[in-house]
């Protein structure tokens, strides 16, 4: 049996986050002592490790709920888990493309120019007038 502090230490998840996961149903309520202290077992640590890893990969709390539901039925097809991961991958690819567009625009507006005064600063002009940007970002 572990205290919430020990669970936090072993999982790398902060105590308030563990409590939040319990409130949202990601983590099952642990047993409590007569003094009302939470007591966790290895299954809690395993589940919390799963949740932490999924969150580190950027899965939403809702997606983690779905993944945990799927994990509860080991004989179910894996297609639903694949679909959840593919949605996350699509989101990542969209963000990468957006970041690439931002990078190109920032490179363009920070190119060396003749003027060294704020009056003719490319960065400030571009920020003041979105029409001066070459692409939508």
N, CA, C and O atoms as a GROMACS GRO file, in nm:
protein
  548
    1UNK      N    1   0.084  -0.118   0.000
    1UNK     CA    2   0.000   0.000   0.000
    1UNK      C    3   0.089   0.125   0.000
    1UNK      O    4   0.194   0.128   0.064
    2UNK      N    5   0.045   0.224  -0.072
    2UNK     CA    6   0.121   0.349  -0.084
    2UNK      C    7   0.034   0.468  -0.046
    2UNK      O    8  -0.088   0.467  -0.064
    3UNK      N    9   0.099   0.569   0.006
    3UNK     CA   10   0.031   0.696   0.028
    3UNK      C   11   0.029   0.771  -0.104
    3UNK      O   12   0.094   0.731  -0.200
    4UNK      N   13  -0.046   0.878  -0.110
    4UNK     CA   14  -0.051   0.958  -0.232
    4UNK      C   15   0.085   1.021  -0.261
    4UNK      O   16   0.123   1.037  -0.377
    5UNK      N   17   0.159   1.056  -0.157
    5UNK     CA   18   0.292   1.111  -0.175
    5UNK      C   19   0.387   1.011  -0.238
    5UNK      O   20   0.465   1.045  -0.327
    6UNK      N   21   0.380   0.888  -0.192
    6UNK     CA   22   0.465   0.781  -0.247
    6UNK      C   23   0.423   0.751  -0.391
    6UNK      O   24   0.509   0.732  -0.477
    7UNK      N   25   0.294   0.746  -0.417
    7UNK     CA   26   0.246   0.725  -0.553
    7UNK      C   27   0.296   0.835  -0.645
    7UNK      O   28   0.339   0.809  -0.757
    8UNK      N   29   0.290   0.957  -0.597
    8UNK     CA   30   0.339   1.072  -0.674
    8UNK      C   31   0.488   1.056  -0.705
    8UNK      O   32   0.531   1.077  -0.818
    9UNK      N   33   0.564   1.019  -0.604
    9UNK     CA   34   0.708   1.003  -0.618
    9UNK      C   35   0.741   0.894  -0.719
    9UNK      O   36   0.828   0.912  -0.804
   10UNK      N   37   0.673   0.781  -0.710
   10UNK     CA   38   0.703   0.668  -0.799
   10UNK      C   39   0.654   0.690  -0.941
   10UNK      O   40   0.714   0.637  -1.036
   11UNK      N   41   0.548   0.766  -0.958
   11UNK     CA   42   0.490   0.786  -1.091
   11UNK      C   43   0.541   0.910  -1.162
   11UNK      O   44   0.537   0.920  -1.284
   12UNK      N   45   0.590   1.006  -1.084
   12UNK     CA   46   0.631   1.133  -1.144
   12UNK      C   47   0.514   1.226  -1.170
   12UNK      O   48   0.527   1.322  -1.245
   13UNK      N   49   0.400   1.197  -1.110
   13UNK     CA   50   0.279   1.279  -1.126
   13UNK      C   51   0.254   1.352  -0.994
   13UNK      O   52   0.256   1.291  -0.887
   14UNK      N   53   0.231   1.481  -1.002
   14UNK     CA   54   0.212   1.562  -0.881
   14UNK      C   55   0.081   1.525  -0.811
   14UNK      O   56  -0.017   1.484  -0.873
   15UNK      N   57   0.083   1.542  -0.680
   15UNK     CA   58  -0.033   1.507  -0.597
   15UNK      C   59  -0.162   1.576  -0.644
   15UNK      O   60  -0.264   1.508  -0.657
   16UNK      N   61  -0.162   1.708  -0.672
   16UNK     CA   62  -0.287   1.770  -0.718
   16UNK      C   63  -0.338   1.709  -0.849
   16UNK      O   64  -0.459   1.701  -0.871
   17UNK      N   65  -0.246   1.666  -0.934
   17UNK     CA   66  -0.286   1.603  -1.060
   17UNK      C   67  -0.349   1.467  -1.034
   17UNK      O   68  -0.447   1.430  -1.099
   18UNK      N   69  -0.293   1.393  -0.940
   18UNK     CA   70  -0.352   1.263  -0.904
   18UNK      C   71  -0.494   1.284  -0.854
   18UNK      O   72  -0.586   1.212  -0.893
   19UNK      N   73  -0.513   1.382  -0.768
   19UNK     CA   74  -0.648   1.411  -0.716
   19UNK      C   75  -0.743   1.451  -0.830
   19UNK      O   76  -0.858   1.409  -0.833
   20UNK      N   77  -0.692   1.531  -0.923
   20UNK     CA   78  -0.773   1.571  -1.039
   20UNK      C   79  -0.813   1.447  -1.119
   20UNK      O   80  -0.928   1.434  -1.160
   21UNK      N   81  -0.719   1.357  -1.142
   21UNK     CA   82  -0.750   1.235  -1.217
   21UNK      C   83  -0.855   1.151  -1.145
   21UNK      O   84  -0.938   1.087  -1.209
   22UNK      N   85  -0.852   1.151  -1.013
   22UNK     CA   86  -0.955   1.080  -0.938
   22UNK      C   87  -1.090   1.148  -0.954
   22UNK      O   88  -1.192   1.081  -0.973
   23UNK      N   89  -1.091   1.281  -0.948
   23UNK     CA   90  -1.217   1.356  -0.963
   23UNK      C   91  -1.280   1.336  -1.100
   23UNK      O   92  -1.402   1.330  -1.113
   24UNK      N   93  -1.196   1.324  -1.204
   24UNK     CA   94  -1.247   1.310  -1.340
   24UNK      C   95  -1.273   1.165  -1.379
   24UNK      O   96  -1.324   1.138  -1.488
   25UNK      N   97  -1.239   1.072  -1.290
   25UNK     CA   98  -1.264   0.931  -1.319
   25UNK      C   99  -1.153   0.861  -1.393
   25UNK      O  100  -1.166   0.742  -1.424
   26UNK      N  101  -1.043   0.929  -1.422
   26UNK     CA  102  -0.931   0.861  -1.487
   26UNK      C  103  -0.867   0.760  -1.392
   26UNK      O  104  -0.825   0.651  -1.432
   27UNK      N  105  -0.862   0.798  -1.265
   27UNK     CA  106  -0.808   0.710  -1.162
   27UNK      C  107  -0.923   0.664  -1.073
   27UNK      O  108  -1.008   0.745  -1.036
   28UNK      N  109  -0.926   0.535  -1.039
   28UNK     CA  110  -1.031   0.489  -0.947
   28UNK      C  111  -1.002   0.540  -0.806
   28UNK      O  112  -0.886   0.561  -0.768
   29UNK      N  113  -1.106   0.559  -0.731
   29UNK     CA  114  -1.090   0.600  -0.591
   29UNK      C  115  -1.016   0.491  -0.515
   29UNK      O  116  -1.052   0.373  -0.525
   30UNK      N  117  -0.915   0.528  -0.440
   30UNK     CA  118  -0.843   0.427  -0.362
   30UNK      C  119  -0.915   0.394  -0.232
   30UNK      O  120  -1.008   0.464  -0.191
   31UNK      N  121  -0.872   0.288  -0.170
   31UNK     CA  122  -0.922   0.260  -0.036
   31UNK      C  123  -0.872   0.369   0.057
   31UNK      O  124  -0.773   0.437   0.028
   32UNK      N  125  -0.941   0.385   0.168
   32UNK     CA  126  -0.900   0.484   0.268
   32UNK      C  127  -0.884   0.418   0.404
   32UNK      O  128  -0.952   0.321   0.437
   33UNK      N  129  -0.793   0.474   0.480
   33UNK     CA  130  -0.773   0.425   0.616
   33UNK      C  131  -0.884   0.479   0.705
   33UNK      O  132  -0.967   0.558   0.662
   34UNK      N  133  -0.885   0.435   0.828
   34UNK     CA  134  -0.982   0.487   0.925
   34UNK      C  135  -0.965   0.637   0.943
   34UNK      O  136  -1.061   0.708   0.974
   35UNK      N  137  -0.842   0.685   0.924
   35UNK     CA  138  -0.814   0.828   0.933
   35UNK      C  139  -0.842   0.901   0.803
   35UNK      O  140  -0.809   1.019   0.790
   36UNK      N  141  -0.903   0.833   0.705
   36UNK     CA  142  -0.944   0.888   0.576
   36UNK      C  143  -0.826   0.919   0.483
   36UNK      O  144  -0.839   1.001   0.392
   37UNK      N  145  -0.712   0.854   0.504
   37UNK     CA  146  -0.599   0.872   0.413
   37UNK      C  147  -0.611   0.773   0.298
   37UNK      O  148  -0.648   0.657   0.317
   38UNK      N  149  -0.578   0.822   0.178
   38UNK     CA  150  -0.582   0.735   0.061
   38UNK      C  151  -0.469   0.632   0.071
   38UNK      O  152  -0.360   0.660   0.121
   39UNK      N  153  -0.499   0.511   0.021
   39UNK     CA  154  -0.400   0.404   0.014
   39UNK      C  155  -0.407   0.342  -0.124
   39UNK      O  156  -0.512   0.294  -0.168
   40UNK      N  157  -0.296   0.343  -0.191
   40UNK     CA  158  -0.288   0.296  -0.329
   40UNK      C  159  -0.213   0.164  -0.337
   40UNK      O  160  -0.131   0.131  -0.252
   41UNK      N  161  -0.244   0.089  -0.443
   41UNK     CA  162  -0.178  -0.039  -0.469
   41UNK      C  163  -0.108  -0.031  -0.606
   41UNK      O  164  -0.118   0.070  -0.676
   42UNK      N  165  -0.038  -0.136  -0.642
   42UNK     CA  166   0.039  -0.139  -0.767
   42UNK      C  167  -0.050  -0.109  -0.889
   42UNK      O  168  -0.005  -0.045  -0.983
   43UNK      N  169  -0.172  -0.155  -0.888
   43UNK     CA  170  -0.262  -0.130  -1.001
   43UNK      C  171  -0.284   0.021  -1.022
   43UNK      O  172  -0.296   0.067  -1.135
   44UNK      N  173  -0.289   0.095  -0.913
   44UNK     CA  174  -0.302   0.241  -0.924
   44UNK      C  175  -0.177   0.300  -0.990
   44UNK      O  176  -0.187   0.386  -1.077
   45UNK      N  177  -0.061   0.254  -0.948
   45UNK     CA  178   0.064   0.303  -1.006
   45UNK      C  179   0.071   0.269  -1.155
   45UNK      O  180   0.111   0.353  -1.236
   46UNK      N  181   0.034   0.147  -1.191
   46UNK     CA  182   0.035   0.107  -1.331
   46UNK      C  183  -0.057   0.195  -1.415
   46UNK      O  184  -0.020   0.241  -1.523
   47UNK      N  185  -0.176   0.219  -1.365
   47UNK     CA  186  -0.273   0.302  -1.437
   47UNK      C  187  -0.223   0.446  -1.447
   47UNK      O  188  -0.236   0.509  -1.552
   48UNK      N  189  -0.168   0.498  -1.339
   48UNK     CA  190  -0.118   0.635  -1.340
   48UNK      C  191  -0.001   0.650  -1.436
   48UNK      O  192   0.012   0.753  -1.502
   49UNK      N  193   0.084   0.550  -1.444
   49UNK     CA  194   0.196   0.551  -1.539
   49UNK      C  195   0.143   0.554  -1.682
   49UNK      O  196   0.195   0.627  -1.767
   50UNK      N  197   0.041   0.476  -1.709
   50UNK     CA  198  -0.024   0.476  -1.841
   50UNK      C  199  -0.078   0.616  -1.873
   50UNK      O  200  -0.054   0.670  -1.981
   51UNK      N  201  -0.149   0.674  -1.778
   51UNK     CA  202  -0.209   0.806  -1.798
   51UNK      C  203  -0.100   0.910  -1.823
   51UNK      O  204  -0.110   0.990  -1.916
   52UNK      N  205   0.005   0.909  -1.740
   52UNK     CA  206   0.113   1.006  -1.756
   52UNK      C  207   0.176   0.995  -1.894
   52UNK      O  208   0.199   1.096  -1.960
   53UNK      N  209   0.203   0.874  -1.938
   53UNK     CA  210   0.265   0.855  -2.069
   53UNK      C  211   0.174   0.904  -2.181
   53UNK      O  212   0.218   0.970  -2.274
   54UNK      N  213   0.046   0.870  -2.171
   54UNK     CA  214  -0.050   0.917  -2.273
   54UNK      C  215  -0.056   1.070  -2.276
   54UNK      O  216  -0.060   1.130  -2.383
   55UNK      N  217  -0.058   1.132  -2.159
   55UNK     CA  218  -0.063   1.279  -2.153
   55UNK      C  219   0.066   1.340  -2.208
   55UNK      O  220   0.062   1.444  -2.274
   56UNK      N  221   0.181   1.276  -2.181
   56UNK     CA  222   0.308   1.325  -2.236
   56UNK      C  223   0.307   1.320  -2.388
   56UNK      O  224   0.371   1.403  -2.453
   57UNK      N  225   0.236   1.224  -2.444
   57UNK     CA  226   0.223   1.215  -2.589
   57UNK      C  227   0.116   1.310  -2.643
   57UNK      O  228   0.092   1.316  -2.764
   58UNK      N  229   0.054   1.384  -2.553
   58UNK     CA  230  -0.040   1.486  -2.594
   58UNK      C  231  -0.184   1.442  -2.608
   58UNK      O  232  -0.266   1.518  -2.659
   59UNK      N  233  -0.216   1.322  -2.564
   59UNK     CA  234  -0.355   1.279  -2.571
   59UNK      C  235  -0.437   1.361  -2.472
   59UNK      O  236  -0.393   1.389  -2.361
   60UNK      N  237  -0.556   1.400  -2.514
   60UNK     CA  238  -0.646   1.475  -2.428
   60UNK      C  239  -0.697   1.384  -2.316
   60UNK      O  240  -0.685   1.262  -2.322
   61UNK      N  241  -0.752   1.446  -2.214
   61UNK     CA  242  -0.810   1.369  -2.104
   61UNK      C  243  -0.922   1.279  -2.158
   61UNK      O  244  -0.933   1.164  -2.117
   62UNK      N  245  -1.002   1.330  -2.250
   62UNK     CA  246  -1.110   1.248  -2.309
   62UNK      C  247  -1.052   1.128  -2.384
   62UNK      O  248  -1.105   1.017  -2.374
   63UNK      N  249  -0.945   1.150  -2.459
   63UNK     CA  250  -0.882   1.040  -2.533
   63UNK      C  251  -0.826   0.937  -2.436
   63UNK      O  252  -0.835   0.817  -2.460
   64UNK      N  253  -0.767   0.983  -2.326
   64UNK     CA  254  -0.714   0.891  -2.226
   64UNK      C  255  -0.828   0.808  -2.166
   64UNK      O  256  -0.812   0.689  -2.142
   65UNK      N  257  -0.942   0.872  -2.141
   65UNK     CA  258  -1.060   0.798  -2.093
   65UNK      C  259  -1.095   0.686  -2.192
   65UNK      O  260  -1.118   0.572  -2.153
   66UNK      N  261  -1.099   0.721  -2.320
   66UNK     CA  262  -1.131   0.622  -2.422
   66UNK      C  263  -1.030   0.508  -2.424
   66UNK      O  264  -1.067   0.391  -2.429
   67UNK      N  265  -0.902   0.544  -2.419
   67UNK     CA  266  -0.797   0.442  -2.422
   67UNK      C  267  -0.804   0.351  -2.300
   67UNK      O  268  -0.785   0.230  -2.312
   68UNK      N  269  -0.831   0.407  -2.184
   68UNK     CA  270  -0.844   0.326  -2.064
   68UNK      C  271  -0.965   0.232  -2.073
   68UNK      O  272  -0.959   0.118  -2.028
   69UNK      N  273  -1.074   0.281  -2.133
   69UNK     CA  274  -1.192   0.196  -2.152
   69UNK      C  275  -1.159   0.078  -2.243
   69UNK      O  276  -1.201  -0.035  -2.220
   70UNK      N  277  -1.082   0.108  -2.347
   70UNK     CA  278  -1.043   0.000  -2.439
   70UNK      C  279  -0.951  -0.099  -2.369
   70UNK      O  280  -0.964  -0.220  -2.388
   71UNK      N  281  -0.860  -0.048  -2.288
   71UNK     CA  282  -0.766  -0.134  -2.218
   71UNK      C  283  -0.837  -0.230  -2.123
   71UNK      O  284  -0.787  -0.338  -2.094
   72UNK      N  285  -0.953  -0.191  -2.076
   72UNK     CA  286  -1.029  -0.274  -1.982
   72UNK      C  287  -1.084  -0.400  -2.046
   72UNK      O  288  -1.124  -0.493  -1.976
   73UNK      N  289  -1.086  -0.406  -2.181
   73UNK     CA  290  -1.136  -0.524  -2.252
   73UNK      C  291  -1.025  -0.578  -2.341
   73UNK      O  292  -1.019  -0.543  -2.459
   74UNK      N  293  -0.937  -0.662  -2.288
   74UNK     CA  294  -0.820  -0.710  -2.362
   74UNK      C  295  -0.852  -0.786  -2.490
   74UNK      O  296  -0.765  -0.796  -2.578
   75UNK      N  297  -0.972  -0.839  -2.504
   75UNK     CA  298  -1.006  -0.916  -2.624
   75UNK      C  299  -1.071  -0.831  -2.733
   75UNK      O  300  -1.101  -0.883  -2.841
   76UNK      N  301  -1.092  -0.704  -2.707
   76UNK     CA  302  -1.153  -0.616  -2.807
   76UNK      C  303  -1.052  -0.587  -2.918
   76UNK      O  304  -0.931  -0.593  -2.895
   77UNK      N  305  -1.101  -0.556  -3.038
   77UNK     CA  306  -1.010  -0.522  -3.147
   77UNK      C  307  -0.932  -0.393  -3.116
   77UNK      O  308  -0.978  -0.306  -3.042
   78UNK      N  309  -0.815  -0.384  -3.173
   78UNK     CA  310  -0.726  -0.271  -3.147
   78UNK      C  311  -0.759  -0.150  -3.235
   78UNK      O  312  -0.702  -0.043  -3.216
   79UNK      N  313  -0.849  -0.166  -3.330
   79UNK     CA  314  -0.877  -0.060  -3.427
   79UNK      C  315  -0.917   0.072  -3.362
   79UNK      O  316  -0.879   0.179  -3.410
   80UNK      N  317  -0.993   0.067  -3.255
   80UNK     CA  318  -1.037   0.191  -3.190
   80UNK      C  319  -0.918   0.264  -3.129
   80UNK      O  320  -0.912   0.387  -3.136
   81UNK      N  321  -0.825   0.191  -3.069
   81UNK     CA  322  -0.705   0.255  -3.013
   81UNK      C  323  -0.620   0.314  -3.124
   81UNK      O  324  -0.566   0.424  -3.111
   82UNK      N  325  -0.609   0.241  -3.235
   82UNK     CA  326  -0.535   0.293  -3.351
   82UNK      C  327  -0.597   0.423  -3.401
   82UNK      O  328  -0.526   0.518  -3.433
   83UNK      N  329  -0.729   0.426  -3.407
   83UNK     CA  330  -0.799   0.545  -3.454
   83UNK      C  331  -0.773   0.665  -3.363
   83UNK      O  332  -0.752   0.776  -3.412
   84UNK      N  333  -0.774   0.644  -3.234
   84UNK     CA  334  -0.746   0.752  -3.138
   84UNK      C  335  -0.603   0.804  -3.159
   84UNK      O  336  -0.580   0.924  -3.162
   85UNK      N  337  -0.509   0.712  -3.174
   85UNK     CA  338  -0.369   0.752  -3.195
   85UNK      C  339  -0.352   0.822  -3.330
   85UNK      O  340  -0.273   0.916  -3.342
   86UNK      N  341  -0.424   0.776  -3.431
   86UNK     CA  342  -0.414   0.840  -3.564
   86UNK      C  343  -0.471   0.982  -3.560
   86UNK      O  344  -0.419   1.071  -3.626
   87UNK      N  345  -0.578   1.003  -3.483
   87UNK     CA  346  -0.631   1.140  -3.467
   87UNK      C  347  -0.527   1.230  -3.403
   87UNK      O  348  -0.509   1.344  -3.444
   88UNK      N  349  -0.458   1.178  -3.303
   88UNK     CA  350  -0.352   1.255  -3.237
   88UNK      C  351  -0.240   1.285  -3.334
   88UNK      O  352  -0.187   1.396  -3.337
   89UNK      N  353  -0.202   1.186  -3.415
   89UNK     CA  354  -0.098   1.204  -3.514
   89UNK      C  355  -0.138   1.310  -3.617
   89UNK      O  356  -0.056   1.392  -3.657
   90UNK      N  357  -0.263   1.307  -3.660
   90UNK     CA  358  -0.312   1.410  -3.753
   90UNK      C  359  -0.302   1.549  -3.692
   90UNK      O  360  -0.263   1.645  -3.760
   91UNK      N  361  -0.337   1.559  -3.564
   91UNK     CA  362  -0.327   1.687  -3.494
   91UNK      C  363  -0.183   1.735  -3.489
   91UNK      O  364  -0.156   1.852  -3.513
   92UNK      N  365  -0.091   1.645  -3.459
   92UNK     CA  366   0.051   1.679  -3.453
   92UNK      C  367   0.099   1.726  -3.591
   92UNK      O  368   0.170   1.826  -3.602
   93UNK      N  369   0.062   1.655  -3.694
   93UNK     CA  370   0.104   1.693  -3.830
   93UNK      C  371   0.050   1.831  -3.868
   93UNK      O  372   0.119   1.910  -3.931
   94UNK      N  373  -0.075   1.859  -3.830
   94UNK     CA  374  -0.134   1.991  -3.856
   94UNK      C  375  -0.053   2.099  -3.785
   94UNK      O  376  -0.023   2.203  -3.843
   95UNK      N  377  -0.020   2.074  -3.660
   95UNK     CA  378   0.057   2.173  -3.583
   95UNK      C  379   0.197   2.193  -3.640
   95UNK      O  380   0.248   2.305  -3.643
   96UNK      N  381   0.259   2.084  -3.686
   96UNK     CA  382   0.391   2.096  -3.747
   96UNK      C  383   0.384   2.184  -3.870
   96UNK      O  384   0.470   2.270  -3.890
   97UNK      N  385   0.284   2.162  -3.954
   97UNK     CA  386   0.269   2.245  -4.075
   97UNK      C  387   0.248   2.391  -4.039
   97UNK      O  388   0.304   2.480  -4.103
   98UNK      N  389   0.168   2.416  -3.937
   98UNK     CA  390   0.145   2.553  -3.893
   98UNK      C  391   0.275   2.615  -3.842
   98UNK      O  392   0.306   2.730  -3.872
   99UNK      N  393   0.350   2.539  -3.766
   99UNK     CA  394   0.479   2.590  -3.716
   99UNK      C  395   0.577   2.617  -3.830
   99UNK      O  396   0.654   2.713  -3.823
  100UNK      N  397   0.574   2.535  -3.933
  100UNK     CA  398   0.660   2.559  -4.049
  100UNK      C  399   0.623   2.690  -4.118
  100UNK      O  400   0.710   2.766  -4.159
  101UNK      N  401   0.492   2.718  -4.130
  101UNK     CA  402   0.448   2.844  -4.190
  101UNK      C  403   0.491   2.962  -4.103
  101UNK      O  404   0.534   3.066  -4.153
  102UNK      N  405   0.477   2.946  -3.972
  102UNK     CA  406   0.522   3.052  -3.880
  102UNK      C  407   0.672   3.075  -3.894
  102UNK      O  408   0.718   3.189  -3.895
  103UNK      N  409   0.747   2.967  -3.903
  103UNK     CA  410   0.892   2.979  -3.918
  103UNK      C  411   0.927   3.057  -4.045
  103UNK      O  412   1.011   3.146  -4.042
  104UNK      N  413   0.862   3.022  -4.155
  104UNK     CA  414   0.891   3.091  -4.281
  104UNK      C  415   0.858   3.239  -4.273
  104UNK      O  416   0.934   3.323  -4.323
  105UNK      N  417   0.746   3.272  -4.212
  105UNK     CA  418   0.708   3.412  -4.201
  105UNK      C  419   0.806   3.488  -4.111
  105UNK      O  420   0.845   3.600  -4.143
  106UNK      N  421   0.844   3.428  -4.001
  106UNK     CA  422   0.940   3.494  -3.912
  106UNK      C  423   1.077   3.509  -3.978
  106UNK      O  424   1.144   3.610  -3.960
  107UNK      N  425   1.116   3.410  -4.054
  107UNK     CA  426   1.242   3.422  -4.129
  107UNK      C  427   1.234   3.538  -4.228
  107UNK      O  428   1.329   3.616  -4.242
  108UNK      N  429   1.121   3.548  -4.294
  108UNK     CA  430   1.104   3.654  -4.394
  108UNK      C  431   1.109   3.793  -4.330
  108UNK      O  432   1.177   3.882  -4.381
  109UNK      N  433   1.038   3.810  -4.220
  109UNK     CA  434   1.031   3.946  -4.164
  109UNK      C  435   1.156   3.984  -4.085
  109UNK      O  436   1.175   4.101  -4.050
  110UNK      N  437   1.240   3.886  -4.055
  110UNK     CA  438   1.364   3.919  -3.983
  110UNK      C  439   1.486   3.923  -4.074
  110UNK      O  440   1.599   3.935  -4.026
  111UNK      N  441   1.462   3.914  -4.205
  111UNK     CA  442   1.574   3.923  -4.299
  111UNK      C  443   1.643   4.059  -4.284
  111UNK      O  444   1.578   4.159  -4.255
  112UNK      N  445   1.774   4.060  -4.302
  112UNK     CA  446   1.846   4.187  -4.293
  112UNK      C  447   1.787   4.290  -4.390
  112UNK      O  448   1.746   4.257  -4.502
  113UNK      N  449   1.784   4.413  -4.346
  113UNK     CA  450   1.733   4.522  -4.429
  113UNK      C  451   1.819   4.644  -4.406
  113UNK      O  452   1.901   4.648  -4.315
  114UNK      N  453   1.799   4.744  -4.490
  114UNK     CA  454   1.885   4.862  -4.488
  114UNK      C  455   1.867   4.949  -4.365
  114UNK      O  456   1.964   5.005  -4.314
  115UNK      N  457   1.747   4.961  -4.318
  115UNK     CA  458   1.721   5.054  -4.209
  115UNK      C  459   1.752   4.991  -4.074
  115UNK      O  460   1.727   4.872  -4.051
  116UNK      N  461   1.806   5.071  -3.985
  116UNK     CA  462   1.834   5.024  -3.851
  116UNK      C  463   1.745   5.094  -3.748
  116UNK      O  464   1.767   5.083  -3.628
  117UNK      N  465   1.645   5.166  -3.796
  117UNK     CA  466   1.557   5.238  -3.705
  117UNK      C  467   1.421   5.169  -3.697
  117UNK      O  468   1.382   5.094  -3.787
  118UNK      N  469   1.352   5.196  -3.590
  118UNK     CA  470   1.220   5.139  -3.570
  118UNK      C  471   1.123   5.184  -3.679
  118UNK      O  472   1.032   5.109  -3.715
  119UNK      N  473   1.142   5.303  -3.731
  119UNK     CA  474   1.053   5.358  -3.835
  119UNK      C  475   1.039   5.262  -3.953
  119UNK      O  476   0.931   5.252  -4.012
  120UNK      N  477   1.145   5.194  -3.989
  120UNK     CA  478   1.143   5.106  -4.106
  120UNK      C  479   1.164   4.959  -4.069
  120UNK      O  480   1.209   4.880  -4.152
  121UNK      N  481   1.132   4.923  -3.947
  121UNK     CA  482   1.154   4.786  -3.898
  121UNK      C  483   1.051   4.689  -3.959
  121UNK      O  484   0.931   4.706  -3.941
  122UNK      N  485   1.102   4.588  -4.031
  122UNK     CA  486   1.014   4.488  -4.095
  122UNK      C  487   0.926   4.416  -3.993
  122UNK      O  488   0.807   4.394  -4.018
  123UNK      N  489   0.983   4.380  -3.881
  123UNK     CA  490   0.908   4.306  -3.780
  123UNK      C  491   0.789   4.388  -3.732
  123UNK      O  492   0.676   4.339  -3.727
  124UNK      N  493   0.814   4.511  -3.696
  124UNK     CA  494   0.706   4.595  -3.642
  124UNK      C  495   0.602   4.627  -3.747
  124UNK      O  496   0.483   4.632  -3.716
  125UNK      N  497   0.644   4.648  -3.871
  125UNK     CA  498   0.547   4.674  -3.979
  125UNK      C  499   0.459   4.550  -4.002
  125UNK      O  500   0.337   4.562  -4.017
  126UNK      N  501   0.520   4.433  -4.006
  126UNK     CA  502   0.444   4.310  -4.030
  126UNK      C  503   0.345   4.284  -3.916
  126UNK      O  504   0.233   4.239  -3.939
  127UNK      N  505   0.387   4.312  -3.793
  127UNK     CA  506   0.297   4.291  -3.680
  127UNK      C  507   0.182   4.391  -3.678
  127UNK      O  508   0.075   4.363  -3.625
  128UNK      N  509   0.206   4.507  -3.735
  128UNK     CA  510   0.103   4.611  -3.739
  128UNK      C  511   0.001   4.590  -3.849
  128UNK      O  512  -0.111   4.638  -3.840
  129UNK      N  513   0.040   4.517  -3.954
  129UNK     CA  514  -0.047   4.501  -4.070
  129UNK      C  515  -0.036   4.358  -4.122
  129UNK      O  516   0.060   4.324  -4.192
  130UNK      N  517  -0.133   4.275  -4.088
  130UNK     CA  518  -0.130   4.134  -4.127
  130UNK      C  519  -0.128   4.118  -4.280
  130UNK      O  520  -0.082   4.015  -4.330
  131UNK      N  521  -0.176   4.216  -4.353
  131UNK     CA  522  -0.175   4.208  -4.499
  131UNK      C  523  -0.033   4.204  -4.554
  131UNK      O  524  -0.012   4.161  -4.668
  132UNK      N  525   0.065   4.246  -4.477
  132UNK     CA  526   0.204   4.241  -4.522
  132UNK      C  527   0.264   4.099  -4.513
  132UNK      O  528   0.373   4.074  -4.565
  133UNK      N  529   0.195   4.010  -4.449
  133UNK     CA  530   0.245   3.872  -4.439
  133UNK      C  531   0.224   3.802  -4.572
  133UNK      O  532   0.129   3.830  -4.644
  134UNK      N  533   0.316   3.711  -4.604
  134UNK     CA  534   0.308   3.640  -4.732
  134UNK      C  535   0.213   3.523  -4.731
  134UNK      O  536   0.165   3.480  -4.836
  135UNK      N  537   0.184   3.470  -4.612
  135UNK     CA  538   0.094   3.354  -4.605
  135UNK      C  539   0.007   3.364  -4.481
  135UNK      O  540   0.033   3.442  -4.390
  136UNK      N  541  -0.096   3.282  -4.481
  136UNK     CA  542  -0.182   3.274  -4.365
  136UNK      C  543  -0.114   3.185  -4.262
  136UNK      O  544  -0.067   3.077  -4.295
  137UNK      N  545  -0.108   3.228  -4.144
  137UNK     CA  546  -0.041   3.150  -4.040
  137UNK      C  547  -0.119   3.158  -3.917
  137UNK      O  548  -0.081   3.099  -3.816
   0.00000   0.00000   0.00000
